[in-house]
Amino acid sequence: MTIRPQPSLTRVLEDLGATLLELVREPAGGGMGGAPDAGEVGGVAIHDPFDEPVLPRRALVLGVGVHEPAAIAALLTSLGRHGAAGLVIRSPVACDAAVAAAVESSGVPLLGLTRGASWTQLAALLRSLLAEGDVGDDGSETLGGLPSGDLFSVANAVAALIDAPVTIEDRSSRVLAFSGRQDEADRSRVETILGRQVPERYSRLLAERGVFRELYRSEQPVYIDPSGSGLPDFALPRAAVAVRAGDEVLGSIWAAVREPLTPDRARAMCDAAHLVALHLLRIRAGADVSRRLRADLVSTALEGGTGAFEAVRRLGLADQPVVVLALAVAEPAERSRLADGLAMHLSAIHPRCASALVGDVAYGLIPVVTSVSSGSVSSVSGVDGSGADGASADGLGGTGGELRAMRIATDFLDRVGSRSRPVVGIGQVAFDAAGLPAARACADRALRVLRSGAAGARRVARLADVHAEALLMELRDLAAAHGDRPTGPVARLSAYDTEHGTNLVETLRAWLDAFGDVVAASAAMFVHANTFRYRLRRLTEVSGIDLGDPEQRFAAMLQLRAVYPADPRKNPVD
């Protein structure tokens, strides 16, 4: 098997440079190419000044919010100890003598992010670039002489063939890849690349002029003259061709040109569209395979058994305590979208997080930072050995890890909104693969309570938060499986209500719920207290229950909760 080489920092600068990134300073003697792996980029990480860095090997670190030279120098020194591939700071970068010295001593190149570009855009571009061809086998598969799925290389090749800067876009005008030489285009092209999306005013103009309709109908490149557009930044003409796979339009190629294409270049652009279609299909197939593989691994790990240990190892979580999250939504159509959103959210929290949609539930596995103190293992959310709530984590239940998982889940739900009514159950910390099934069971039990509505307005819960509700629902399951029906006083009251149209069962329920407080119970039933007292005397006569006996009260309450549930709106059952 041939091991696919890691993308290099030089490649990143070639593909994203000028438009997004600039090399501010590199170490003398080759921070980008001296040692065998000096230029490799193994992943992308966002710097968090308040948390211990958990960096993938040869990480390219995004220094969000880092501006002062002293802070930049200190961060470079820290990243040098972690073997980072580079540090990106928002331009203009203050590169004084201390920063220059830190670059030299740490061996970490310093890059600048163009003003106007967002960190989210940069992170998405970098992850897309680093993930090219990362699924399937590790062989050097090529399409048209270019690495399979490498759209940036395809864009550069097309640009060379037609001598114009190009972008490759999907059906929604999102930029999938772009070539070099974008500085030769107009401001609208630069804005498109910085936003990773054609601005709405341009796409609306093209739609109004019927450009998209003509583009998707034609087999040949379409020439778009911007004259009379009324948009001063849209200055250069465009040549565009649809990218098709059979009858399906996958996207399009757009070239910023100065005149209509010659017949040879038009033919080259059509040929390039066929090649781009193959690469897009390869990426789609690879994404599907990767998604299925991840789902299989996560499912195997959560189910336990002999295969769980290998699944955990392949997920990169071997010998790593983890917390299990279980996400469910009310709208089936939203499951895949929110599952993908959860995966992206967790990947930003920790590079080793694993997430997958298993059935109708999206599970997430979040590694827990651990520390050893006095011979016991503690689950913590930071480097100080305590959760954000100030409570020290306990070695048995992993409370710190569960609380941190609750904060992560709450933050995710705040971001996605409540339209699809998502809820998240939090499982206990699993300290090894053998503990994952129990952790999943805890998450599932908490999730079931949340989905039923028995936890009220809660959207996130640990089993400890809803344990009583979970036990009661399981008791109802057991009673239903046995075919149990009300017996004794409750059965007599039920039969009397059915025959006479009274509501003595609800009277007993209200009295028990109010702990014998007649005033509160009568208010709950919207009757006068004297009327309620009369009904209470009547139900004791009919049922023969002794309300002064705690055992009889408990037996009645248990039957009313587990065997004779109230209105589902008051005590819902899933």
C-alpha positions as CSV (number, residue, x, y, z in Angstrom):
1,M,0.0,0.0,0.0
2,T,1.3,3.4,-0.9
3,I,1.0,6.0,1.9
4,R,-0.4,9.3,0.6
5,P,1.8,12.2,1.5
6,Q,0.4,14.9,3.8
7,P,-0.4,18.2,2.1
8,S,2.4,20.8,2.6
9,L,2.4,24.4,3.8
10,T,3.8,25.3,0.4
11,R,0.8,23.8,-1.3
12,V,-1.5,25.6,1.0
13,L,0.1,28.9,0.2
14,E,0.1,28.2,-3.6
15,D,-3.7,27.4,-3.5
16,L,-4.8,30.0,-1.0
17,G,-2.0,32.6,-1.2
18,A,-2.4,36.1,-2.4
19,T,-6.2,36.0,-2.1
20,L,-6.3,34.7,1.5
21,L,-2.9,34.1,3.0
22,E,0.5,35.7,2.9
23,L,3.8,34.3,4.3
24,V,4.9,36.9,6.9
25,R,8.1,35.2,8.1
26,E,9.6,31.7,8.1
27,P,12.5,30.3,10.0
28,A,15.9,30.6,8.3
29,G,17.0,27.3,6.8
30,G,13.6,25.9,6.0
31,G,10.7,25.9,8.4
32,M,8.8,24.9,5.3
33,G,11.1,22.3,3.9
34,G,14.3,21.6,5.8
35,A,13.4,18.5,7.8
36,P,11.6,15.6,6.0
37,D,8.2,16.6,7.5
38,A,8.9,20.3,8.0
39,G,6.4,21.5,5.4
40,E,3.7,18.9,6.2
41,V,0.3,20.1,7.5
42,G,-1.5,17.4,9.4
43,G,-4.7,19.3,10.4
44,V,-6.2,22.6,11.4
45,A,-6.7,23.9,15.0
46,I,-8.2,27.1,16.4
47,H,-6.2,28.6,19.3
48,D,-8.0,28.9,22.6
49,P,-6.1,31.0,25.2
50,F,-8.3,29.5,28.0
51,D,-7.8,25.8,27.3
52,E,-5.0,23.3,27.0
53,P,-4.1,22.9,23.3
54,V,-5.0,19.6,21.9
55,L,-3.4,19.7,18.5
56,P,-3.2,17.2,15.7
57,R,0.3,16.3,14.4
58,R,1.8,19.2,12.4
59,A,-1.2,21.4,13.0
60,L,-1.8,24.7,11.2
61,V,-3.0,26.9,14.1
62,L,-5.5,29.8,13.6
63,G,-4.6,32.5,16.1
64,V,-8.0,34.1,16.4
65,G,-7.9,37.3,18.4
66,V,-4.1,37.3,18.8
67,H,-2.7,40.7,17.8
68,E,-0.1,42.0,20.2
69,P,3.6,41.1,19.3
70,A,4.2,39.7,22.8
71,A,1.2,37.4,22.6
72,I,2.2,36.3,19.1
73,A,5.8,35.5,20.3
74,A,4.5,33.6,23.3
75,L,2.1,31.6,21.1
76,L,4.9,30.8,18.6
77,T,7.1,29.5,21.4
78,S,4.3,27.3,22.7
79,L,3.4,25.9,19.3
80,G,7.1,25.1,18.7
81,R,7.0,22.7,21.6
82,H,3.9,21.0,20.0
83,G,5.5,20.7,16.6
84,A,3.0,23.0,14.8
85,A,3.3,23.5,11.1
86,G,2.4,27.2,11.2
87,L,0.5,30.0,12.9
88,V,-2.0,32.3,11.1
89,I,-2.6,35.8,12.4
90,R,-5.0,38.4,11.1
91,S,-3.2,40.9,8.9
92,P,-1.5,43.3,9.3
93,V,0.8,41.3,11.5
94,A,3.1,43.2,13.8
95,C,6.4,41.4,13.3
96,D,8.9,43.0,15.6
97,A,12.3,41.7,16.7
98,A,10.7,39.5,19.5
99,V,8.3,37.9,17.0
100,A,11.1,37.3,14.5
101,A,13.2,35.7,17.2
102,A,10.3,33.5,18.2
103,V,9.8,32.3,14.6
104,E,13.5,31.3,14.5
105,S,13.6,29.6,17.9
106,S,10.3,27.7,17.5
107,G,10.7,26.8,13.8
108,V,7.0,27.8,13.2
109,P,6.3,29.9,10.1
110,L,4.1,32.9,10.6
111,L,1.3,33.7,8.1
112,G,-1.2,36.5,7.7
113,L,-4.9,36.3,6.9
114,T,-6.2,38.9,4.5
115,R,-8.5,41.5,6.0
116,G,-12.1,40.9,5.1
117,A,-11.8,37.1,5.1
118,S,-13.4,35.3,8.0
119,W,-11.8,32.7,10.1
120,T,-14.7,30.3,9.4
121,Q,-14.1,30.6,5.6
122,L,-10.4,30.0,6.1
123,A,-11.0,26.9,8.3
124,A,-13.5,25.5,5.8
125,L,-11.1,26.0,2.9
126,L,-8.1,24.5,4.8
127,R,-10.1,21.4,5.9
128,S,-11.4,21.0,2.3
129,L,-7.9,21.2,1.0
130,L,-6.4,18.9,3.6
131,A,-9.1,16.3,3.2
132,E,-8.8,15.9,-0.6
133,G,-8.6,12.3,-1.5
134,D,-8.5,11.3,2.2
135,V,-11.1,8.5,1.9
136,G,-10.9,5.2,0.1
137,D,-7.6,3.5,-0.2
138,D,-4.3,5.2,0.2
139,G,-3.1,4.5,-3.3
140,S,-2.2,7.3,-5.7
141,E,-5.5,7.2,-7.7
142,T,-5.7,9.8,-10.4
143,L,-8.3,11.1,-12.8
144,G,-7.1,12.8,-15.9
145,G,-3.6,12.8,-14.6
146,L,-4.5,14.7,-11.4
147,P,-5.0,13.3,-7.9
148,S,-8.5,12.0,-7.5
149,G,-10.8,14.6,-5.8
150,D,-8.1,17.4,-5.9
151,L,-10.3,20.2,-7.2
152,F,-7.7,22.9,-6.6
153,S,-5.3,21.1,-8.9
154,V,-8.1,20.7,-11.5
155,A,-8.9,24.4,-11.2
156,N,-5.2,25.3,-11.8
157,A,-5.0,23.0,-14.8
158,V,-8.2,24.5,-16.4
159,A,-6.8,28.0,-15.8
160,A,-3.6,27.0,-17.6
161,L,-5.6,25.5,-20.5
162,I,-7.8,28.6,-21.1
163,D,-5.3,31.2,-19.8
164,A,-7.7,32.7,-17.3
165,P,-8.4,32.4,-13.5
166,V,-11.3,30.1,-12.8
167,T,-13.6,28.9,-10.0
168,I,-15.4,25.6,-9.7
169,E,-18.8,26.1,-8.1
170,D,-21.8,23.9,-7.1
171,R,-25.4,24.3,-8.1
172,S,-25.9,26.9,-5.2
173,S,-23.0,29.0,-6.5
174,R,-20.8,28.0,-3.6
175,V,-17.1,28.0,-4.5
176,L,-15.6,24.5,-4.3
177,A,-12.1,25.4,-5.5
178,F,-10.4,28.2,-7.4
179,S,-7.2,28.6,-9.4
180,G,-4.3,31.0,-9.0
181,R,-4.0,34.3,-10.7
182,Q,-7.2,35.6,-9.1
183,D,-5.5,39.0,-8.8
184,E,-6.0,39.3,-12.5
185,A,-9.8,39.2,-12.1
186,D,-12.1,41.9,-10.9
187,R,-13.3,42.8,-7.4
188,S,-16.4,40.7,-7.7
189,R,-14.3,37.6,-8.1
190,V,-12.2,38.4,-5.1
191,E,-15.4,39.0,-3.0
192,T,-16.7,35.7,-4.3
193,I,-13.6,33.8,-3.1
194,L,-13.4,35.5,0.2
195,G,-17.0,34.7,0.9
196,R,-16.7,31.2,-0.6
197,Q,-20.0,32.0,-2.3
198,V,-21.1,34.2,-5.2
199,P,-22.6,37.3,-3.6
200,E,-26.4,37.4,-3.7
201,R,-26.6,40.6,-5.8
202,Y,-24.5,39.0,-8.6
203,S,-26.3,35.7,-8.6
204,R,-29.6,37.5,-8.7
205,L,-28.4,39.6,-11.6
206,L,-27.3,36.4,-13.5
207,A,-30.7,34.8,-12.8
208,E,-32.6,37.8,-14.0
209,R,-30.6,37.8,-17.2
210,G,-31.4,34.1,-17.8
211,V,-27.7,33.2,-17.5
212,F,-28.3,30.1,-15.3
213,R,-31.1,28.9,-17.5
214,E,-28.9,29.1,-20.6
215,L,-25.9,27.6,-18.8
216,Y,-27.8,24.5,-17.6
217,R,-29.4,24.0,-21.1
218,S,-26.2,24.4,-23.1
219,E,-23.5,21.9,-23.8
220,Q,-21.1,24.7,-24.7
221,P,-19.5,27.5,-22.7
222,V,-21.8,30.5,-22.2
223,Y,-20.3,34.0,-22.6
224,I,-21.5,36.7,-20.1
225,D,-20.9,40.3,-20.9
226,P,-21.1,42.5,-17.7
227,S,-21.8,45.7,-19.7
228,G,-25.0,47.4,-18.5
229,S,-25.1,45.3,-15.3
230,G,-25.1,48.3,-13.1
231,L,-22.6,46.6,-10.8
232,P,-19.3,48.4,-11.0
233,D,-17.3,45.6,-9.3
234,F,-18.5,43.2,-12.0
235,A,-16.1,44.4,-14.7
236,L,-14.7,41.4,-16.6
237,P,-16.7,39.1,-18.8
238,R,-17.2,35.5,-17.8
239,A,-17.2,32.3,-19.7
240,A,-19.0,29.5,-17.9
241,V,-19.8,25.8,-18.7
242,A,-22.0,23.4,-16.8
243,V,-20.6,20.3,-15.1
244,R,-22.8,17.3,-15.8
245,A,-23.0,13.7,-14.8
246,G,-25.6,12.3,-17.3
247,D,-28.7,14.4,-16.9
248,E,-27.7,15.8,-13.5
249,V,-26.0,19.2,-13.2
250,L,-23.3,19.0,-10.5
251,G,-22.1,22.5,-10.8
252,S,-20.2,24.8,-13.2
253,I,-16.8,26.2,-14.1
254,W,-16.4,30.0,-14.3
255,A,-13.5,31.8,-16.0
256,A,-12.8,35.6,-15.8
257,V,-11.9,36.4,-19.4
258,R,-11.4,39.6,-21.4
259,E,-12.9,38.3,-24.7
260,P,-14.9,35.4,-25.9
261,L,-13.1,32.0,-25.9
262,T,-11.5,30.8,-29.1
263,P,-12.9,27.5,-30.4
264,D,-9.9,25.6,-29.1
265,R,-10.3,27.1,-25.6
266,A,-14.0,26.5,-25.6
267,R,-13.4,22.9,-26.5
268,A,-10.8,22.7,-23.7
269,M,-13.3,24.1,-21.2
270,C,-15.9,21.5,-22.3
271,D,-13.3,18.7,-21.8
272,A,-12.4,20.1,-18.4
273,A,-16.1,20.0,-17.4
274,H,-16.2,16.3,-18.0
275,L,-13.0,15.9,-15.9
276,V,-14.4,18.0,-13.1
277,A,-17.6,15.9,-13.1
278,L,-15.5,12.8,-12.5
279,H,-13.7,14.4,-9.6
280,L,-17.0,15.7,-8.1
281,L,-18.5,12.2,-8.3
282,R,-15.4,10.8,-6.7
283,I,-15.6,13.3,-3.8
284,R,-19.3,12.5,-3.4
285,A,-18.7,8.7,-3.4
286,G,-15.8,9.2,-1.0
287,A,-17.9,11.3,1.4
288,D,-20.6,8.6,1.3
289,V,-18.1,5.8,2.0
290,S,-16.5,7.9,4.8
291,R,-19.8,8.6,6.3
292,R,-20.9,4.9,6.3
293,L,-17.5,3.8,7.6
294,R,-17.7,6.3,10.5
295,A,-21.2,5.3,11.3
296,D,-20.2,1.6,11.4
297,L,-17.3,2.3,13.6
298,V,-19.3,4.4,16.1
299,S,-22.1,1.9,16.1
300,T,-19.7,-1.0,16.7
301,A,-18.0,0.9,19.5
302,L,-21.3,1.7,21.3
303,E,-22.7,-1.8,21.0
304,G,-19.6,-3.3,22.7
305,G,-18.3,-6.8,22.3
306,T,-15.0,-7.9,20.8
307,G,-15.2,-5.6,17.9
308,A,-15.6,-2.5,20.0
309,F,-11.9,-2.3,21.0
310,E,-10.8,-2.3,17.3
311,A,-13.5,0.2,16.4
312,V,-12.4,2.6,19.2
313,R,-8.8,2.2,18.1
314,R,-9.7,3.1,14.5
315,L,-11.6,6.1,15.7
316,G,-8.4,7.3,17.5
317,L,-10.0,7.0,20.9
318,A,-8.1,4.0,22.3
319,D,-7.1,4.4,26.0
320,Q,-9.1,7.7,26.1
321,P,-12.0,8.3,28.4
322,V,-15.0,9.6,26.5
323,V,-18.5,11.0,27.1
324,V,-21.3,9.8,24.9
325,L,-23.9,12.3,23.5
326,A,-27.2,11.3,21.9
327,L,-29.0,13.8,19.7
328,A,-32.5,13.4,18.4
329,V,-34.8,15.7,16.5
330,A,-38.6,15.8,16.0
331,E,-38.4,16.3,12.2
332,P,-37.0,13.2,10.4
333,A,-36.0,15.4,7.4
334,E,-33.6,17.3,9.7
335,R,-31.7,14.4,11.1
336,S,-28.9,14.2,8.5
337,R,-28.4,18.0,8.5
338,L,-28.2,18.3,12.3
339,A,-26.0,15.2,12.5
340,D,-23.6,16.8,10.1
341,G,-23.8,20.0,12.1
342,L,-23.0,18.1,15.4
343,A,-20.0,16.4,13.7
344,M,-18.7,19.8,12.7
345,H,-19.3,21.4,16.1
346,L,-17.6,18.5,17.9
347,S,-14.6,18.6,15.5
348,A,-14.0,22.2,16.5
349,I,-14.0,21.2,20.2
350,H,-11.5,18.3,19.9
351,P,-9.8,16.9,16.8
352,R,-10.5,13.3,18.0
353,C,-14.3,13.7,18.5
354,A,-16.3,11.0,16.6
355,S,-19.9,11.5,15.5
356,A,-22.3,9.5,13.4
357,L,-26.0,9.0,12.7
358,V,-27.0,5.6,13.9
359,G,-30.6,4.8,13.2
360,D,-32.6,8.0,14.1
361,V,-30.1,9.2,16.8
362,A,-26.8,11.0,16.2
363,Y,-24.2,9.9,18.7
364,G,-21.1,11.9,19.6
365,L,-18.0,10.6,21.4
366,I,-16.1,13.4,23.1
367,P,-12.6,12.7,24.6
368,V,-12.2,13.7,28.2
369,V,-9.0,15.2,29.5
370,T,-7.8,13.2,32.5
371,S,-5.3,13.8,35.3
372,V,-4.0,11.3,37.9
373,S,-4.0,12.5,41.5
374,S,-3.6,10.3,44.6
375,G,-4.0,7.2,42.5
376,S,-7.4,8.0,41.1
377,V,-8.4,9.2,37.7
378,S,-10.4,12.5,37.4
379,S,-12.4,13.7,34.6
380,V,-11.9,17.4,34.0
381,S,-12.9,20.1,31.5
382,G,-9.8,22.1,31.7
383,V,-6.2,22.0,32.8
384,D,-6.9,23.0,36.4
385,G,-8.6,19.8,37.4
386,S,-12.1,21.3,37.8
387,G,-15.1,21.9,35.7
388,A,-16.3,25.4,34.8
389,D,-18.8,25.2,37.6
390,G,-15.9,25.1,40.0
391,A,-16.7,21.5,41.1
392,S,-13.9,19.0,41.2
393,A,-14.5,16.0,39.0
394,D,-15.0,12.7,40.7
395,G,-13.1,9.7,39.7
396,L,-16.1,7.3,39.7
397,G,-18.8,9.2,37.8
398,G,-16.7,11.5,35.7
399,T,-18.9,14.5,36.7
400,G,-16.6,17.1,35.3
401,G,-16.6,15.4,31.9
402,E,-20.4,15.2,31.9
403,L,-20.8,18.8,32.8
404,R,-18.5,19.9,30.1
405,A,-20.5,17.7,27.6
406,M,-23.6,19.5,28.8
407,R,-22.1,22.8,28.0
408,I,-21.0,21.7,24.6
409,A,-24.4,20.3,23.8
410,T,-26.2,23.4,25.1
411,D,-23.9,25.6,22.9
412,F,-24.7,23.5,19.9
413,L,-28.5,23.6,20.4
414,D,-28.3,27.4,20.9
415,R,-26.6,27.6,17.5
416,V,-29.0,25.4,15.6
417,G,-32.2,26.9,17.1
418,S,-35.4,25.1,18.1
419,R,-37.2,24.7,14.8
420,S,-36.7,21.0,14.6
421,R,-36.9,20.6,18.5
422,P,-33.6,18.9,19.0
423,V,-32.7,17.4,22.4
424,V,-29.5,15.8,23.7
425,G,-29.0,13.1,26.3
426,I,-25.6,12.9,28.1
427,G,-24.2,9.6,29.1
428,Q,-21.7,8.8,31.8
429,V,-17.9,8.9,31.2
430,A,-16.6,5.6,29.7
431,F,-13.1,5.0,30.7
432,D,-12.4,2.3,28.1
433,A,-14.2,0.5,25.2
434,A,-15.9,-1.9,27.7
435,G,-17.7,1.0,29.3
436,L,-19.2,2.5,26.1
437,P,-22.4,0.4,26.0
438,A,-23.3,1.5,29.5
439,A,-22.5,5.1,28.7
440,R,-24.7,4.9,25.6
441,A,-27.5,3.3,27.6
442,C,-27.4,6.3,30.0
443,A,-27.5,8.7,27.1
444,D,-30.4,6.8,25.5
445,R,-32.4,6.7,28.7
446,A,-31.9,10.5,29.3
447,L,-32.8,11.1,25.6
448,R,-36.0,9.1,25.9
449,V,-37.2,11.3,28.7
450,L,-36.4,14.4,26.8
451,R,-38.1,13.2,23.6
452,S,-41.3,12.3,25.6
453,G,-41.6,15.8,27.1
454,A,-41.6,14.4,30.6
455,A,-38.7,16.6,31.5
456,G,-40.6,19.8,30.7
457,A,-38.6,22.5,28.8
458,R,-35.3,20.8,29.2
459,R,-33.3,20.3,26.0
460,V,-30.1,18.8,27.5
461,A,-30.0,16.3,30.4
462,R,-27.8,13.7,32.1
463,L,-29.5,10.6,33.4
464,A,-28.9,11.9,36.9
465,D,-31.1,14.9,36.1
466,V,-34.0,12.8,34.9
467,H,-33.5,9.5,36.7
468,A,-36.9,9.4,38.3
469,E,-38.7,10.1,35.1
470,A,-36.6,7.4,33.3
471,L,-37.4,4.8,36.0
472,L,-41.1,5.6,35.8
473,M,-41.2,5.2,32.1
474,E,-39.4,1.9,32.3
475,L,-41.9,0.8,35.0
476,R,-44.7,1.6,32.6
477,D,-43.0,-0.5,29.9
478,L,-42.8,-3.4,32.4
479,A,-46.5,-3.1,33.4
480,A,-47.6,-2.9,29.8
481,A,-45.5,-6.0,28.9
482,H,-47.1,-7.9,31.7
483,G,-50.6,-6.7,30.7
484,D,-51.1,-5.2,34.2
485,R,-54.3,-3.4,34.9
486,P,-55.4,-1.3,38.0
487,T,-56.3,-3.4,41.0
488,G,-57.7,-2.7,44.5
489,P,-59.0,0.8,45.3
490,V,-57.8,2.3,42.0
491,A,-59.7,-0.3,40.0
492,R,-62.9,0.2,42.0
493,L,-62.7,4.0,41.5
494,S,-62.1,3.6,37.8
495,A,-65.1,1.3,37.4
496,Y,-67.3,3.7,39.5
497,D,-66.2,6.7,37.3
498,T,-67.0,4.7,34.1
499,E,-70.4,3.8,35.4
500,H,-71.5,7.1,36.9
501,G,-69.5,9.7,34.9
502,T,-67.6,11.0,38.0
503,N,-63.9,11.8,38.3
504,L,-62.9,10.2,41.6
505,V,-59.7,8.8,40.1
506,E,-58.6,12.3,39.2
507,T,-59.6,13.5,42.7
508,L,-57.4,10.9,44.3
509,R,-54.5,11.8,41.9
510,A,-54.8,15.5,42.7
511,W,-54.9,14.9,46.4
512,L,-51.8,12.7,46.3
513,D,-49.9,15.1,44.0
514,A,-50.7,17.9,46.4
515,F,-49.4,15.8,49.3
516,G,-52.8,16.0,51.1
517,D,-53.2,19.8,50.7
518,V,-56.9,20.1,50.0
519,V,-56.7,23.8,49.1
520,A,-54.0,23.2,46.5
521,A,-55.6,20.0,45.2
522,S,-59.0,21.7,44.8
523,A,-57.4,24.6,42.9
524,A,-55.7,22.2,40.6
525,M,-59.2,20.7,39.7
526,F,-60.9,24.1,39.6
527,V,-63.5,23.2,42.3
528,H,-64.3,24.7,45.7
529,A,-62.4,23.2,48.6
530,N,-65.7,21.9,50.2
531,T,-66.7,20.2,47.0
532,F,-63.3,18.6,46.9
533,R,-63.6,17.4,50.5
534,Y,-67.0,15.8,49.6
535,R,-65.4,14.0,46.7
536,L,-62.6,12.8,48.9
537,R,-65.0,11.3,51.4
538,R,-66.9,9.7,48.6
539,L,-63.9,8.1,47.0
540,T,-62.8,6.6,50.3
541,E,-66.3,5.1,50.7
542,V,-66.3,3.7,47.1
543,S,-62.7,2.4,47.0
544,G,-62.2,1.5,50.7
545,I,-58.7,3.1,50.7
546,D,-57.3,4.3,54.0
547,L,-55.6,7.6,53.1
548,G,-53.9,7.6,56.5
549,D,-51.9,4.5,55.6
550,P,-48.6,5.3,53.9
551,E,-48.4,1.9,52.2
552,Q,-51.8,2.3,50.7
553,R,-51.0,5.8,49.6
554,F,-47.8,4.6,47.9
555,A,-49.6,1.7,46.2
556,A,-52.2,4.0,44.8
557,M,-49.7,6.6,43.6
558,L,-47.6,3.8,42.0
559,Q,-50.6,2.4,40.1
560,L,-51.7,5.9,39.0
561,R,-48.3,6.7,37.7
562,A,-47.3,3.3,36.1
563,V,-50.5,1.4,35.4
564,Y,-53.2,4.1,35.1
565,P,-51.4,7.1,33.6
566,A,-53.1,10.5,33.6
567,D,-53.9,12.7,30.6
568,P,-50.8,12.3,28.2
569,R,-50.5,16.0,28.2
570,K,-49.8,15.9,31.9
571,N,-47.8,12.7,32.1
572,P,-46.6,12.0,28.5
573,V,-45.4,8.6,27.5
574,D,-43.2,8.2,24.4
